[in-house]
Amino acid sequence: MTPVRIIILAALFYILYRLLFGSRKRKQAVDSESGEQKSVAQDILVEDPVCHTYVPKQQAVKTKKDGETYYFCSEKCCQTFLEEQGEKR
Ligand SMILES: [Zn+2]
């Protein structure tokens, strides 16, 4: 094998490598970027004061009481909270 052929082969392998792994890498980077953005938006967790579970803020049931906003995992917990607050006063 002449050195010129080795260089051509090396170039071909490099092009193939770029085609196979270069494009895949770029796609993965885009996918993980969009995934990160989504998880950041959903990962704002708020504690349910009734059952002490953490709920994503966007999915939580909200109620305002005495100027404070409370977040609940469900309508049921919201009701329980309001009833408990009512009993105490
Ligand atoms: Zn709850």
PDB file of the backbone (N, CA, C, O) and the ligand in Angstrom, with CONECT records:
HET     ZN  A 101       1
ATOM      1  N   MET A   1       0.838  -1.207   0.000  1.00  0.00           N
ATOM      2  CA  MET A   1       0.000   0.000   0.000  1.00  0.00           C
ATOM      3  C   MET A   1       0.871   1.255   0.000  1.00  0.00           C
ATOM      4  O   MET A   1       1.816   1.360   0.782  1.00  0.00           O
ATOM      5  N   THR A   2       0.555   2.187  -0.865  1.00  0.00           N
ATOM      6  CA  THR A   2       1.346   3.420  -0.935  1.00  0.00           C
ATOM      7  C   THR A   2       0.821   4.413   0.102  1.00  0.00           C
ATOM      8  O   THR A   2      -0.343   4.357   0.498  1.00  0.00           O
ATOM      9  N   PRO A   3       1.691   5.313   0.530  1.00  0.00           N
ATOM     10  CA  PRO A   3       1.254   6.313   1.537  1.00  0.00           C
ATOM     11  C   PRO A   3       0.054   7.139   1.076  1.00  0.00           C
ATOM     12  O   PRO A   3      -0.766   7.555   1.895  1.00  0.00           O
ATOM     13  N   VAL A   4      -0.051   7.379  -0.236  1.00  0.00           N
ATOM     14  CA  VAL A   4      -1.171   8.184  -0.760  1.00  0.00           C
ATOM     15  C   VAL A   4      -2.492   7.456  -0.494  1.00  0.00           C
ATOM     16  O   VAL A   4      -3.476   8.074  -0.087  1.00  0.00           O
ATOM     17  N   ARG A   5      -2.509   6.151  -0.725  1.00  0.00           N
ATOM     18  CA  ARG A   5      -3.732   5.358  -0.487  1.00  0.00           C
ATOM     19  C   ARG A   5      -4.129   5.375   0.988  1.00  0.00           C
ATOM     20  O   ARG A   5      -5.306   5.454   1.339  1.00  0.00           O
ATOM     21  N   ILE A   6      -3.117   5.298   1.826  1.00  0.00           N
ATOM     22  CA  ILE A   6      -3.400   5.321   3.275  1.00  0.00           C
ATOM     23  C   ILE A   6      -4.059   6.647   3.658  1.00  0.00           C
ATOM     24  O   ILE A   6      -4.989   6.687   4.464  1.00  0.00           O
ATOM     25  N   ILE A   7      -3.553   7.739   3.056  1.00  0.00           N
ATOM     26  CA  ILE A   7      -4.120   9.055   3.357  1.00  0.00           C
ATOM     27  C   ILE A   7      -5.568   9.132   2.857  1.00  0.00           C
ATOM     28  O   ILE A   7      -6.446   9.643   3.553  1.00  0.00           O
ATOM     29  N   ILE A   8      -5.804   8.621   1.645  1.00  0.00           N
ATOM     30  CA  ILE A   8      -7.169   8.628   1.089  1.00  0.00           C
ATOM     31  C   ILE A   8      -8.100   7.800   1.974  1.00  0.00           C
ATOM     32  O   ILE A   8      -9.210   8.227   2.290  1.00  0.00           O
ATOM     33  N   LEU A   9      -7.640   6.620   2.367  1.00  0.00           N
ATOM     34  CA  LEU A   9      -8.440   5.753   3.248  1.00  0.00           C
ATOM     35  C   LEU A   9      -8.738   6.438   4.577  1.00  0.00           C
ATOM     36  O   LEU A   9      -9.854   6.388   5.094  1.00  0.00           O
ATOM     37  N   ALA A  10      -7.698   7.080   5.111  1.00  0.00           N
ATOM     38  CA  ALA A  10      -7.874   7.787   6.383  1.00  0.00           C
ATOM     39  C   ALA A  10      -8.905   8.889   6.239  1.00  0.00           C
ATOM     40  O   ALA A  10      -9.740   9.088   7.121  1.00  0.00           O
ATOM     41  N   ALA A  11      -8.845   9.609   5.118  1.00  0.00           N
ATOM     42  CA  ALA A  11      -9.806  10.685   4.847  1.00  0.00           C
ATOM     43  C   ALA A  11     -11.216  10.116   4.723  1.00  0.00           C
ATOM     44  O   ALA A  11     -12.168  10.687   5.255  1.00  0.00           O
ATOM     45  N   LEU A  12     -11.347   8.997   4.023  1.00  0.00           N
ATOM     46  CA  LEU A  12     -12.652   8.358   3.872  1.00  0.00           C
ATOM     47  C   LEU A  12     -13.215   7.923   5.230  1.00  0.00           C
ATOM     48  O   LEU A  12     -14.387   8.142   5.535  1.00  0.00           O
ATOM     49  N   PHE A  13     -12.350   7.304   6.029  1.00  0.00           N
ATOM     50  CA  PHE A  13     -12.794   6.882   7.365  1.00  0.00           C
ATOM     51  C   PHE A  13     -13.214   8.080   8.214  1.00  0.00           C
ATOM     52  O   PHE A  13     -14.178   8.015   8.977  1.00  0.00           O
ATOM     53  N   TYR A  14     -12.458   9.189   8.060  1.00  0.00           N
ATOM     54  CA  TYR A  14     -12.766  10.397   8.812  1.00  0.00           C
ATOM     55  C   TYR A  14     -14.136  10.945   8.395  1.00  0.00           C
ATOM     56  O   TYR A  14     -14.947  11.337   9.234  1.00  0.00           O
ATOM     57  N   ILE A  15     -14.374  10.963   7.066  1.00  0.00           N
ATOM     58  CA  ILE A  15     -15.669  11.458   6.556  1.00  0.00           C
ATOM     59  C   ILE A  15     -16.801  10.570   7.053  1.00  0.00           C
ATOM     60  O   ILE A  15     -17.838  11.054   7.507  1.00  0.00           O
ATOM     61  N   LEU A  16     -16.579   9.244   6.957  1.00  0.00           N
ATOM     62  CA  LEU A  16     -17.594   8.295   7.443  1.00  0.00           C
ATOM     63  C   LEU A  16     -17.861   8.498   8.931  1.00  0.00           C
ATOM     64  O   LEU A  16     -19.005   8.506   9.384  1.00  0.00           O
ATOM     65  N   TYR A  17     -16.779   8.660   9.670  1.00  0.00           N
ATOM     66  CA  TYR A  17     -16.894   8.848  11.113  1.00  0.00           C
ATOM     67  C   TYR A  17     -17.708  10.103  11.420  1.00  0.00           C
ATOM     68  O   TYR A  17     -18.579  10.098  12.290  1.00  0.00           O
ATOM     69  N   ARG A  18     -17.407  11.185  10.684  1.00  0.00           N
ATOM     70  CA  ARG A  18     -18.135  12.450  10.882  1.00  0.00           C
ATOM     71  C   ARG A  18     -19.621  12.290  10.535  1.00  0.00           C
ATOM     72  O   ARG A  18     -20.499  12.807  11.225  1.00  0.00           O
ATOM     73  N   LEU A  19     -19.873  11.556   9.439  1.00  0.00           N
ATOM     74  CA  LEU A  19     -21.262  11.366   9.008  1.00  0.00           C
ATOM     75  C   LEU A  19     -22.050  10.558  10.043  1.00  0.00           C
ATOM     76  O   LEU A  19     -23.199  10.871  10.354  1.00  0.00           O
ATOM     77  N   LEU A  20     -21.404   9.513  10.568  1.00  0.00           N
ATOM     78  CA  LEU A  20     -22.102   8.628  11.508  1.00  0.00           C
ATOM     79  C   LEU A  20     -22.238   9.243  12.893  1.00  0.00           C
ATOM     80  O   LEU A  20     -23.321   9.253  13.479  1.00  0.00           O
ATOM     81  N   PHE A  21     -21.119   9.757  13.410  1.00  0.00           N
ATOM     82  CA  PHE A  21     -21.133  10.192  14.809  1.00  0.00           C
ATOM     83  C   PHE A  21     -21.319  11.691  14.959  1.00  0.00           C
ATOM     84  O   PHE A  21     -21.854  12.159  15.964  1.00  0.00           O
ATOM     85  N   GLY A  22     -20.868  12.461  13.939  1.00  0.00           N
ATOM     86  CA  GLY A  22     -20.990  13.912  14.005  1.00  0.00           C
ATOM     87  C   GLY A  22     -22.445  14.345  14.054  1.00  0.00           C
ATOM     88  O   GLY A  22     -22.835  15.151  14.899  1.00  0.00           O
ATOM     89  N   SER A  23     -23.247  13.803  13.140  1.00  0.00           N
ATOM     90  CA  SER A  23     -24.656  14.194  13.079  1.00  0.00           C
ATOM     91  C   SER A  23     -25.417  13.689  14.298  1.00  0.00           C
ATOM     92  O   SER A  23     -26.294  14.371  14.830  1.00  0.00           O
ATOM     93  N   ARG A  24     -25.058  12.464  14.735  1.00  0.00           N
ATOM     94  CA  ARG A  24     -25.754  11.893  15.899  1.00  0.00           C
ATOM     95  C   ARG A  24     -25.487  12.737  17.141  1.00  0.00           C
ATOM     96  O   ARG A  24     -26.387  12.997  17.939  1.00  0.00           O
ATOM     97  N   LYS A  25     -24.228  13.159  17.287  1.00  0.00           N
ATOM     98  CA  LYS A  25     -23.848  13.959  18.442  1.00  0.00           C
ATOM     99  C   LYS A  25     -24.637  15.273  18.457  1.00  0.00           C
ATOM    100  O   LYS A  25     -25.132  15.710  19.496  1.00  0.00           O
ATOM    101  N   ARG A  26     -24.737  15.890  17.267  1.00  0.00           N
ATOM    102  CA  ARG A  26     -25.433  17.170  17.179  1.00  0.00           C
ATOM    103  C   ARG A  26     -26.910  17.013  17.569  1.00  0.00           C
ATOM    104  O   ARG A  26     -27.469  17.858  18.268  1.00  0.00           O
ATOM    105  N   LYS A  27     -27.536  15.914  17.104  1.00  0.00           N
ATOM    106  CA  LYS A  27     -28.940  15.678  17.398  1.00  0.00           C
ATOM    107  C   LYS A  27     -29.157  15.462  18.904  1.00  0.00           C
ATOM    108  O   LYS A  27     -30.111  15.972  19.491  1.00  0.00           O
ATOM    109  N   GLN A  28     -28.252  14.698  19.504  1.00  0.00           N
ATOM    110  CA  GLN A  28     -28.343  14.435  20.952  1.00  0.00           C
ATOM    111  C   GLN A  28     -28.245  15.735  21.742  1.00  0.00           C
ATOM    112  O   GLN A  28     -28.959  15.944  22.723  1.00  0.00           O
ATOM    113  N   ALA A  29     -27.330  16.617  21.282  1.00  0.00           N
ATOM    114  CA  ALA A  29     -27.141  17.889  21.986  1.00  0.00           C
ATOM    115  C   ALA A  29     -28.424  18.710  21.944  1.00  0.00           C
ATOM    116  O   ALA A  29     -28.815  19.313  22.944  1.00  0.00           O
ATOM    117  N   VAL A  30     -29.073  18.730  20.792  1.00  0.00           N
ATOM    118  CA  VAL A  30     -30.328  19.478  20.643  1.00  0.00           C
ATOM    119  C   VAL A  30     -31.412  18.865  21.523  1.00  0.00           C
ATOM    120  O   VAL A  30     -32.156  19.574  22.201  1.00  0.00           O
ATOM    121  N   ASP A  31     -31.486  17.532  21.501  1.00  0.00           N
ATOM    122  CA  ASP A  31     -32.493  16.832  22.305  1.00  0.00           C
ATOM    123  C   ASP A  31     -32.311  17.113  23.790  1.00  0.00           C
ATOM    124  O   ASP A  31     -33.280  17.406  24.490  1.00  0.00           O
ATOM    125  N   SER A  32     -31.083  17.025  24.274  1.00  0.00           N
ATOM    126  CA  SER A  32     -30.845  17.238  25.703  1.00  0.00           C
ATOM    127  C   SER A  32     -31.107  18.697  26.071  1.00  0.00           C
ATOM    128  O   SER A  32     -31.564  18.989  27.176  1.00  0.00           O
ATOM    129  N   GLU A  33     -30.819  19.611  25.143  1.00  0.00           N
ATOM    130  CA  GLU A  33     -31.078  21.021  25.422  1.00  0.00           C
ATOM    131  C   GLU A  33     -32.570  21.280  25.643  1.00  0.00           C
ATOM    132  O   GLU A  33     -32.967  21.910  26.624  1.00  0.00           O
ATOM    133  N   SER A  34     -33.387  20.781  24.709  1.00  0.00           N
ATOM    134  CA  SER A  34     -34.830  20.992  24.824  1.00  0.00           C
ATOM    135  C   SER A  34     -35.374  20.262  26.055  1.00  0.00           C
ATOM    136  O   SER A  34     -36.281  20.754  26.726  1.00  0.00           O
ATOM    137  N   GLY A  35     -34.810  19.082  26.343  1.00  0.00           N
ATOM    138  CA  GLY A  35     -35.214  18.318  27.526  1.00  0.00           C
ATOM    139  C   GLY A  35     -34.904  19.072  28.801  1.00  0.00           C
ATOM    140  O   GLY A  35     -35.696  19.079  29.743  1.00  0.00           O
ATOM    141  N   GLU A  36     -33.737  19.709  28.822  1.00  0.00           N
ATOM    142  CA  GLU A  36     -33.351  20.473  30.000  1.00  0.00           C
ATOM    143  C   GLU A  36     -34.291  21.650  30.222  1.00  0.00           C
ATOM    144  O   GLU A  36     -34.703  21.937  31.346  1.00  0.00           O
ATOM    145  N   GLN A  37     -34.618  22.322  29.124  1.00  0.00           N
ATOM    146  CA  GLN A  37     -35.510  23.476  29.231  1.00  0.00           C
ATOM    147  C   GLN A  37     -36.871  23.059  29.784  1.00  0.00           C
ATOM    148  O   GLN A  37     -37.464  23.756  30.608  1.00  0.00           O
ATOM    149  N   LYS A  38     -37.355  21.899  29.309  1.00  0.00           N
ATOM    150  CA  LYS A  38     -38.643  21.402  29.784  1.00  0.00           C
ATOM    151  C   LYS A  38     -38.576  21.078  31.273  1.00  0.00           C
ATOM    152  O   LYS A  38     -39.452  21.468  32.045  1.00  0.00           O
ATOM    153  N   SER A  39     -37.514  20.352  31.669  1.00  0.00           N
ATOM    154  CA  SER A  39     -37.423  19.911  33.059  1.00  0.00           C
ATOM    155  C   SER A  39     -37.247  21.111  33.992  1.00  0.00           C
ATOM    156  O   SER A  39     -37.732  21.087  35.123  1.00  0.00           O
ATOM    157  N   VAL A  40     -36.568  22.146  33.537  1.00  0.00           N
ATOM    158  CA  VAL A  40     -36.397  23.342  34.364  1.00  0.00           C
ATOM    159  C   VAL A  40     -37.754  23.977  34.645  1.00  0.00           C
ATOM    160  O   VAL A  40     -38.023  24.409  35.765  1.00  0.00           O
ATOM    161  N   ALA A  41     -38.605  24.032  33.626  1.00  0.00           N
ATOM    162  CA  ALA A  41     -39.926  24.624  33.780  1.00  0.00           C
ATOM    163  C   ALA A  41     -40.817  23.786  34.692  1.00  0.00           C
ATOM    164  O   ALA A  41     -41.651  24.329  35.417  1.00  0.00           O
ATOM    165  N   GLN A  42     -40.644  22.469  34.660  1.00  0.00           N
ATOM    166  CA  GLN A  42     -41.498  21.588  35.450  1.00  0.00           C
ATOM    167  C   GLN A  42     -40.926  21.302  36.841  1.00  0.00           C
ATOM    168  O   GLN A  42     -41.639  20.828  37.726  1.00  0.00           O
ATOM    169  N   ASP A  43     -39.633  21.594  37.027  1.00  0.00           N
ATOM    170  CA  ASP A  43     -38.995  21.169  38.265  1.00  0.00           C
ATOM    171  C   ASP A  43     -39.169  22.133  39.423  1.00  0.00           C
ATOM    172  O   ASP A  43     -38.601  21.916  40.494  1.00  0.00           O
ATOM    173  N   ILE A  44     -39.946  23.198  39.232  1.00  0.00           N
ATOM    174  CA  ILE A  44     -40.211  24.087  40.355  1.00  0.00           C
ATOM    175  C   ILE A  44     -41.239  23.381  41.241  1.00  0.00           C
ATOM    176  O   ILE A  44     -42.434  23.374  40.945  1.00  0.00           O
ATOM    177  N   LEU A  45     -40.750  22.788  42.331  1.00  0.00           N
ATOM    178  CA  LEU A  45     -41.632  21.993  43.181  1.00  0.00           C
ATOM    179  C   LEU A  45     -42.091  22.808  44.383  1.00  0.00           C
ATOM    180  O   LEU A  45     -41.324  23.575  44.964  1.00  0.00           O
ATOM    181  N   VAL A  46     -43.342  22.628  44.737  1.00  0.00           N
ATOM    182  CA  VAL A  46     -43.913  23.307  45.897  1.00  0.00           C
ATOM    183  C   VAL A  46     -44.468  22.252  46.844  1.00  0.00           C
ATOM    184  O   VAL A  46     -44.968  21.215  46.409  1.00  0.00           O
ATOM    185  N   GLU A  47     -44.376  22.523  48.128  1.00  0.00           N
ATOM    186  CA  GLU A  47     -44.823  21.533  49.107  1.00  0.00           C
ATOM    187  C   GLU A  47     -46.304  21.711  49.416  1.00  0.00           C
ATOM    188  O   GLU A  47     -46.790  22.816  49.657  1.00  0.00           O
ATOM    189  N   ASP A  48     -46.992  20.589  49.398  1.00  0.00           N
ATOM    190  CA  ASP A  48     -48.391  20.534  49.808  1.00  0.00           C
ATOM    191  C   ASP A  48     -48.411  20.547  51.336  1.00  0.00           C
ATOM    192  O   ASP A  48     -47.887  19.618  51.951  1.00  0.00           O
ATOM    193  N   PRO A  49     -49.007  21.584  51.981  1.00  0.00           N
ATOM    194  CA  PRO A  49     -48.977  21.653  53.449  1.00  0.00           C
ATOM    195  C   PRO A  49     -49.843  20.592  54.132  1.00  0.00           C
ATOM    196  O   PRO A  49     -49.729  20.400  55.343  1.00  0.00           O
ATOM    197  N   VAL A  50     -50.695  19.911  53.391  1.00  0.00           N
ATOM    198  CA  VAL A  50     -51.591  18.916  53.969  1.00  0.00           C
ATOM    199  C   VAL A  50     -50.927  17.540  54.003  1.00  0.00           C
ATOM    200  O   VAL A  50     -50.792  16.942  55.071  1.00  0.00           O
ATOM    201  N   CYS A  51     -50.515  17.040  52.848  1.00  0.00           N
ATOM    202  CA  CYS A  51     -49.931  15.695  52.807  1.00  0.00           C
ATOM    203  C   CYS A  51     -48.417  15.724  52.611  1.00  0.00           C
ATOM    204  O   CYS A  51     -47.784  14.672  52.520  1.00  0.00           O
ATOM    205  N   HIS A  52     -47.833  16.925  52.547  1.00  0.00           N
ATOM    206  CA  HIS A  52     -46.387  17.119  52.450  1.00  0.00           C
ATOM    207  C   HIS A  52     -45.742  16.437  51.255  1.00  0.00           C
ATOM    208  O   HIS A  52     -44.605  15.973  51.331  1.00  0.00           O
ATOM    209  N   THR A  53     -46.473  16.379  50.159  1.00  0.00           N
ATOM    210  CA  THR A  53     -45.853  15.912  48.919  1.00  0.00           C
ATOM    211  C   THR A  53     -45.418  17.123  48.120  1.00  0.00           C
ATOM    212  O   THR A  53     -45.972  18.213  48.258  1.00  0.00           O
ATOM    213  N   TYR A  54     -44.416  16.912  47.281  1.00  0.00           N
ATOM    214  CA  TYR A  54     -43.954  17.981  46.421  1.00  0.00           C
ATOM    215  C   TYR A  54     -44.615  17.873  45.052  1.00  0.00           C
ATOM    216  O   TYR A  54     -44.562  16.828  44.404  1.00  0.00           O
ATOM    217  N   VAL A  55     -45.228  18.955  44.627  1.00  0.00           N
ATOM    218  CA  VAL A  55     -45.955  18.985  43.363  1.00  0.00           C
ATOM    219  C   VAL A  55     -45.321  20.023  42.448  1.00  0.00           C
ATOM    220  O   VAL A  55     -44.896  21.080  42.914  1.00  0.00           O
ATOM    221  N   PRO A  56     -45.251  19.733  41.136  1.00  0.00           N
ATOM    222  CA  PRO A  56     -44.810  20.762  40.193  1.00  0.00           C
ATOM    223  C   PRO A  56     -45.751  21.962  40.240  1.00  0.00           C
ATOM    224  O   PRO A  56     -46.971  21.818  40.159  1.00  0.00           O
ATOM    225  N   LYS A  57     -45.158  23.146  40.373  1.00  0.00           N
ATOM    226  CA  LYS A  57     -45.940  24.373  40.566  1.00  0.00           C
ATOM    227  C   LYS A  57     -47.031  24.552  39.512  1.00  0.00           C
ATOM    228  O   LYS A  57     -48.138  24.992  39.820  1.00  0.00           O
ATOM    229  N   GLN A  58     -46.706  24.206  38.266  1.00  0.00           N
ATOM    230  CA  GLN A  58     -47.670  24.410  37.176  1.00  0.00           C
ATOM    231  C   GLN A  58     -48.882  23.492  37.302  1.00  0.00           C
ATOM    232  O   GLN A  58     -49.968  23.835  36.835  1.00  0.00           O
ATOM    233  N   GLN A  59     -48.708  22.325  37.931  1.00  0.00           N
ATOM    234  CA  GLN A  59     -49.807  21.373  38.053  1.00  0.00           C
ATOM    235  C   GLN A  59     -50.540  21.486  39.380  1.00  0.00           C
ATOM    236  O   GLN A  59     -51.578  20.856  39.580  1.00  0.00           O
ATOM    237  N   ALA A  60     -49.996  22.290  40.287  1.00  0.00           N
ATOM    238  CA  ALA A  60     -50.554  22.345  41.630  1.00  0.00           C
ATOM    239  C   ALA A  60     -51.874  23.109  41.670  1.00  0.00           C
ATOM    240  O   ALA A  60     -52.139  23.990  40.853  1.00  0.00           O
ATOM    241  N   VAL A  61     -52.696  22.733  42.663  1.00  0.00           N
ATOM    242  CA  VAL A  61     -53.940  23.463  42.924  1.00  0.00           C
ATOM    243  C   VAL A  61     -53.567  24.632  43.836  1.00  0.00           C
ATOM    244  O   VAL A  61     -52.988  24.438  44.905  1.00  0.00           O
ATOM    245  N   LYS A  62     -53.903  25.839  43.403  1.00  0.00           N
ATOM    246  CA  LYS A  62     -53.489  27.026  44.155  1.00  0.00           C
ATOM    247  C   LYS A  62     -54.658  27.593  44.939  1.00  0.00           C
ATOM    248  O   LYS A  62     -55.810  27.536  44.511  1.00  0.00           O
ATOM    249  N   THR A  63     -54.330  28.140  46.095  1.00  0.00           N
ATOM    250  CA  THR A  63     -55.331  28.905  46.833  1.00  0.00           C
ATOM    251  C   THR A  63     -54.617  30.039  47.563  1.00  0.00           C
ATOM    252  O   THR A  63     -53.498  29.876  48.051  1.00  0.00           O
ATOM    253  N   LYS A  64     -55.276  31.177  47.629  1.00  0.00           N
ATOM    254  CA  LYS A  64     -54.685  32.338  48.304  1.00  0.00           C
ATOM    255  C   LYS A  64     -55.378  32.548  49.627  1.00  0.00           C
ATOM    256  O   LYS A  64     -56.606  32.579  49.710  1.00  0.00           O
ATOM    257  N   LYS A  65     -54.561  32.695  50.673  1.00  0.00           N
ATOM    258  CA  LYS A  65     -55.129  32.915  52.000  1.00  0.00           C
ATOM    259  C   LYS A  65     -54.226  33.873  52.751  1.00  0.00           C
ATOM    260  O   LYS A  65     -53.019  33.647  52.842  1.00  0.00           O
ATOM    261  N   ASP A  66     -54.796  34.941  53.290  1.00  0.00           N
ATOM    262  CA  ASP A  66     -54.063  35.974  54.027  1.00  0.00           C
ATOM    263  C   ASP A  66     -52.857  36.501  53.235  1.00  0.00           C
ATOM    264  O   ASP A  66     -51.791  36.743  53.802  1.00  0.00           O
ATOM    265  N   GLY A  67     -53.038  36.674  51.934  1.00  0.00           N
ATOM    266  CA  GLY A  67     -51.978  37.216  51.088  1.00  0.00           C
ATOM    267  C   GLY A  67     -50.906  36.221  50.701  1.00  0.00           C
ATOM    268  O   GLY A  67     -49.990  36.557  49.951  1.00  0.00           O
ATOM    269  N   GLU A  68     -51.007  34.990  51.207  1.00  0.00           N
ATOM    270  CA  GLU A  68     -50.027  33.957  50.861  1.00  0.00           C
ATOM    271  C   GLU A  68     -50.657  32.958  49.908  1.00  0.00           C
ATOM    272  O   GLU A  68     -51.840  32.633  50.008  1.00  0.00           O
ATOM    273  N   THR A  69     -49.834  32.475  48.974  1.00  0.00           N
ATOM    274  CA  THR A  69     -50.332  31.478  48.037  1.00  0.00           C
ATOM    275  C   THR A  69     -49.909  30.095  48.512  1.00  0.00           C
ATOM    276  O   THR A  69     -48.733  29.857  48.789  1.00  0.00           O
ATOM    277  N   TYR A  70     -50.863  29.197  48.601  1.00  0.00           N
ATOM    278  CA  TYR A  70     -50.596  27.819  49.003  1.00  0.00           C
ATOM    279  C   TYR A  70     -50.824  26.895  47.814  1.00  0.00           C
ATOM    280  O   TYR A  70     -51.703  27.126  46.984  1.00  0.00           O
ATOM    281  N   TYR A  71     -50.019  25.853  47.751  1.00  0.00           N
ATOM    282  CA  TYR A  71     -50.104  24.916  46.632  1.00  0.00           C
ATOM    283  C   TYR A  71     -50.439  23.524  47.148  1.00  0.00           C
ATOM    284  O   TYR A  71     -49.915  23.081  48.170  1.00  0.00           O
ATOM    285  N   PHE A  72     -51.316  22.848  46.428  1.00  0.00           N
ATOM    286  CA  PHE A  72     -51.762  21.518  46.832  1.00  0.00           C
ATOM    287  C   PHE A  72     -51.672  20.535  45.676  1.00  0.00           C
ATOM    288  O   PHE A  72     -51.698  20.913  44.505  1.00  0.00           O
ATOM    289  N   CYS A  73     -51.564  19.245  46.044  1.00  0.00           N
ATOM    290  CA  CYS A  73     -51.462  18.217  45.012  1.00  0.00           C
ATOM    291  C   CYS A  73     -52.821  17.964  44.377  1.00  0.00           C
ATOM    292  O   CYS A  73     -52.903  17.529  43.229  1.00  0.00           O
ATOM    293  N   SER A  74     -53.893  18.238  45.127  1.00  0.00           N
ATOM    294  CA  SER A  74     -55.233  17.996  44.590  1.00  0.00           C
ATOM    295  C   SER A  74     -56.236  18.951  45.227  1.00  0.00           C
ATOM    296  O   SER A  74     -55.953  19.614  46.224  1.00  0.00           O
ATOM    297  N   GLU A  75     -57.395  18.997  44.627  1.00  0.00           N
ATOM    298  CA  GLU A  75     -58.496  19.816  45.140  1.00  0.00           C
ATOM    299  C   GLU A  75     -58.872  19.375  46.553  1.00  0.00           C
ATOM    300  O   GLU A  75     -59.243  20.197  47.392  1.00  0.00           O
ATOM    301  N   LYS A  76     -58.771  18.064  46.808  1.00  0.00           N
ATOM    302  CA  LYS A  76     -59.127  17.489  48.106  1.00  0.00           C
ATOM    303  C   LYS A  76     -58.235  18.034  49.218  1.00  0.00           C
ATOM    304  O   LYS A  76     -58.716  18.389  50.295  1.00  0.00           O
ATOM    305  N   CYS A  77     -56.932  18.097  48.946  1.00  0.00           N
ATOM    306  CA  CYS A  77     -55.989  18.622  49.935  1.00  0.00           C
ATOM    307  C   CYS A  77     -56.256  20.100  50.180  1.00  0.00           C
ATOM    308  O   CYS A  77     -56.138  20.577  51.309  1.00  0.00           O
ATOM    309  N   CYS A  78     -56.613  20.820  49.134  1.00  0.00           N
ATOM    310  CA  CYS A  78     -56.947  22.242  49.240  1.00  0.00           C
ATOM    311  C   CYS A  78     -58.136  22.424  50.181  1.00  0.00           C
ATOM    312  O   CYS A  78     -58.119  23.294  51.052  1.00  0.00           O
ATOM    313  N   GLN A  79     -59.153  21.612  50.003  1.00  0.00           N
ATOM    314  CA  GLN A  79     -60.355  21.664  50.841  1.00  0.00           C
ATOM    315  C   GLN A  79     -60.009  21.335  52.296  1.00  0.00           C
ATOM    316  O   GLN A  79     -60.445  22.024  53.218  1.00  0.00           O
ATOM    317  N   THR A  80     -59.217  20.270  52.488  1.00  0.00           N
ATOM    318  CA  THR A  80     -58.792  19.863  53.836  1.00  0.00           C
ATOM    319  C   THR A  80     -58.060  21.010  54.528  1.00  0.00           C
ATOM    320  O   THR A  80     -58.294  21.299  55.702  1.00  0.00           O
ATOM    321  N   PHE A  81     -57.172  21.654  53.776  1.00  0.00           N
ATOM    322  CA  PHE A  81     -56.390  22.773  54.325  1.00  0.00           C
ATOM    323  C   PHE A  81     -57.312  23.908  54.761  1.00  0.00           C
ATOM    324  O   PHE A  81     -57.166  24.440  55.862  1.00  0.00           O
ATOM    325  N   LEU A  82     -58.252  24.277  53.908  1.00  0.00           N
ATOM    326  CA  LEU A  82     -59.167  25.385  54.207  1.00  0.00           C
ATOM    327  C   LEU A  82     -60.059  25.040  55.399  1.00  0.00           C
ATOM    328  O   LEU A  82     -60.364  25.897  56.228  1.00  0.00           O
ATOM    329  N   GLU A  83     -60.476  23.767  55.472  1.00  0.00           N
ATOM    330  CA  GLU A  83     -61.304  23.332  56.608  1.00  0.00           C
ATOM    331  C   GLU A  83     -60.517  23.398  57.910  1.00  0.00           C
ATOM    332  O   GLU A  83     -61.032  23.860  58.928  1.00  0.00           O
ATOM    333  N   GLU A  84     -59.254  22.930  57.878  1.00  0.00           N
ATOM    334  CA  GLU A  84     -58.398  22.966  59.068  1.00  0.00           C
ATOM    335  C   GLU A  84     -58.158  24.395  59.519  1.00  0.00           C
ATOM    336  O   GLU A  84     -58.203  24.688  60.713  1.00  0.00           O
ATOM    337  N   GLN A  85     -57.903  25.283  58.571  1.00  0.00           N
ATOM    338  CA  GLN A  85     -57.692  26.696  58.885  1.00  0.00           C
ATOM    339  C   GLN A  85     -58.939  27.281  59.526  1.00  0.00           C
ATOM    340  O   GLN A  85     -58.849  28.083  60.456  1.00  0.00           O
ATOM    341  N   GLY A  86     -60.102  26.882  59.030  1.00  0.00           N
ATOM    342  CA  GLY A  86     -61.382  27.361  59.556  1.00  0.00           C
ATOM    343  C   GLY A  86     -61.613  26.900  60.973  1.00  0.00           C
ATOM    344  O   GLY A  86     -62.132  27.651  61.800  1.00  0.00           O
ATOM    345  N   GLU A  87     -61.227  25.653  61.263  1.00  0.00           N
ATOM    346  CA  GLU A  87     -61.430  25.083  62.605  1.00  0.00           C
ATOM    347  C   GLU A  87     -60.579  25.774  63.660  1.00  0.00           C
ATOM    348  O   GLU A  87     -61.001  25.971  64.799  1.00  0.00           O
ATOM    349  N   LYS A  88     -59.335  26.145  63.237  1.00  0.00           N
ATOM    350  CA  LYS A  88     -58.391  26.751  64.170  1.00  0.00           C
ATOM    351  C   LYS A  88     -58.845  28.151  64.617  1.00  0.00           C
ATOM    352  O   LYS A  88     -58.532  28.577  65.729  1.00  0.00           O
ATOM    353  N   ARG A  89     -59.577  28.860  63.758  1.00  0.00           N
ATOM    354  CA  ARG A  89     -59.946  30.237  64.076  1.00  0.00           C
ATOM    355  C   ARG A  89     -61.355  30.360  64.635  1.00  0.00           C
ATOM    356  O   ARG A  89     -61.801  31.465  64.947  1.00  0.00           O
TER     357      ARG A  89
HETATM  358 ZN    ZN A 101     -51.869  16.634  48.951  1.00  0.00          ZN2+
END
